[in-house]
Amino acid sequence: MRAVSLYALPLLLLSTTSLAVDLPTLPSQHNASPHSFFLSSGSKLGSSDSFDTWNIDSGYSYSIFDSLDVYIGARLNNSHDSVDQGFLSGVSYNVSDRISVKSTLRGYQYEENNEKQGAMAAEISSRMRLTENLDVHATFDFEKVQQGVEVGLGFRF
């Protein structure tokens, strides 16, 4: 009996099959969410040559494709009489990892004949990363009360 069990034990071990189950993925292995929030700031020369206006854009962005995002948000600034604030929406496209193009539509209010009027502004901007912390950007802004082209350097912290 003992001899039979010694021969049966290796056969039993070799004849069994093993099954494997995939382990759940770690949080670092999940795909990035298409949802994100953004916050950006910039300056613009104000109505007088000695005063800068600081704009802050913030809102929600949704990635449609790897390089194409749509977004909605709001623009605030530090000027009490500026029309460069209000709700905004637009599309952002990353041409490459160094070049991006963005178009924005923004609602704003201005005063004409002592009455507040509502209008839309359009903005097209592009940005090229020169180094890890340095960008060059260009913006064309079209509003009913003013139009402008802006070119500048940006530093990233």
C-alpha positions in Angstrom: 0.0 0.0 0.0 2.8 2.3 0.8 4.5 1.6 -2.5 1.3 2.4 -4.4 0.9 5.7 -2.6 4.5 6.7 -3.4 3.9 6.1 -7.1 0.5 7.8 -7.1 1.7 11.0 -5.4 3.9 12.2 -8.2 1.2 11.3 -10.8 -1.3 13.2 -8.8 0.9 16.3 -8.6 1.8 16.3 -12.3 -1.7 15.7 -13.5 -3.3 18.6 -11.8 -3.8 21.8 -13.7 -3.2 25.2 -12.4 -5.4 28.2 -13.1 -4.2 31.8 -12.9 -6.4 34.9 -12.4 -5.3 38.4 -13.4 -4.8 40.7 -10.4 -6.7 44.0 -10.3 -4.7 46.9 -11.8 -3.0 49.3 -9.5 -4.2 52.9 -9.4 -1.1 54.1 -11.2 -1.9 51.8 -14.1 -5.4 53.2 -14.8 -5.9 55.3 -17.9 -5.9 59.1 -17.3 -9.3 60.6 -16.8 -10.6 62.7 -19.7 -11.9 65.2 -17.1 -9.6 67.9 -15.7 -9.7 71.4 -14.2 -7.5 74.2 -15.4 -6.1 77.4 -14.0 -4.0 79.9 -16.0 -3.0 83.5 -15.7 -1.5 86.2 -17.9 -1.1 89.9 -18.1 -2.3 92.4 -20.6 -1.4 96.0 -21.1 -4.3 98.1 -19.8 -5.9 101.2 -21.2 -3.1 103.4 -19.8 0.5 102.5 -20.7 1.5 102.4 -17.0 -1.0 99.8 -15.8 -1.1 96.0 -16.4 -4.2 94.0 -16.1 -3.9 90.4 -14.8 -6.3 87.8 -16.1 -7.1 84.5 -14.5 -8.8 81.8 -16.4 -10.2 78.8 -14.7 -12.7 76.1 -15.5 -13.4 72.5 -16.6 -11.8 70.7 -19.5 -12.8 67.5 -21.2 -10.4 65.6 -23.5 -12.2 64.3 -26.6 -9.0 62.8 -28.2 -5.4 62.6 -27.0 -4.6 66.1 -28.4 -8.1 67.8 -28.5 -9.8 69.3 -25.5 -13.0 71.3 -25.1 -13.4 73.6 -22.1 -15.7 76.0 -20.3 -14.7 78.4 -17.6 -14.6 82.0 -16.4 -12.1 84.8 -16.8 -11.5 87.3 -13.9 -9.2 90.2 -13.7 -8.0 93.0 -11.4 -9.5 95.9 -13.3 -12.9 97.3 -12.3 -13.7 98.9 -15.6 -12.3 96.2 -17.9 -14.6 94.3 -20.2 -12.0 91.5 -20.4 -13.9 89.2 -18.0 -16.8 86.8 -18.1 -17.7 83.2 -19.1 -15.7 81.5 -21.8 -15.6 78.3 -23.8 -13.3 76.9 -26.4 -11.2 74.3 -28.0 -7.6 73.5 -27.4 -5.4 71.4 -29.8 -1.9 70.1 -29.1 -0.1 70.0 -32.4 2.9 68.3 -30.8 4.2 68.1 -27.2 5.8 71.5 -27.7 3.1 73.5 -29.8 -0.5 74.1 -28.8 -3.3 76.2 -30.4 -6.4 77.4 -28.6 -9.6 79.2 -29.6 -11.9 80.9 -27.2 -15.3 82.5 -27.3 -16.1 84.7 -24.3 -19.2 86.7 -23.3 -18.7 90.1 -21.7 -20.5 93.3 -20.9 -19.6 96.9 -21.9 -21.2 100.2 -21.5 -22.5 102.2 -24.5 -24.6 105.4 -24.2 -24.9 104.8 -20.4 -26.4 101.3 -21.0 -24.8 98.0 -20.3 -24.6 95.9 -23.5 -23.8 92.2 -23.8 -21.4 90.9 -26.5 -19.1 88.1 -27.5 -15.3 88.2 -28.0 -13.2 85.7 -30.0 -9.6 84.9 -29.1 -7.1 82.7 -31.0 -3.8 81.9 -29.3 -0.8 79.7 -29.8 2.0 78.6 -27.5 5.4 77.0 -28.2 7.6 75.6 -25.5 11.2 76.6 -26.0 12.6 75.0 -22.8 11.1 73.2 -19.8 10.3 76.5 -18.2 10.1 79.0 -21.1 7.3 79.5 -23.6 6.7 82.0 -26.4 3.0 82.8 -27.2 1.0 84.9 -29.6 -2.7 85.9 -29.2 -5.2 87.6 -31.5 -8.2 89.0 -29.5 -11.3 90.5 -31.2 -13.9 92.4 -29.3 -16.5 94.9 -30.4 -14.8 97.7 -28.4 -11.2 96.7 -29.2 -8.9 94.4 -31.2 -5.4 93.4 -30.4 -2.4 91.2 -31.1 -0.1 90.2 -28.2 3.2 88.4 -28.4 5.3 87.5 -25.4 7.4 85.1 -23.3 6.0 83.0 -20.5 7.8 81.5 -17.6 6.6 78.2 -16.1 7.2 77.5 -12.4 
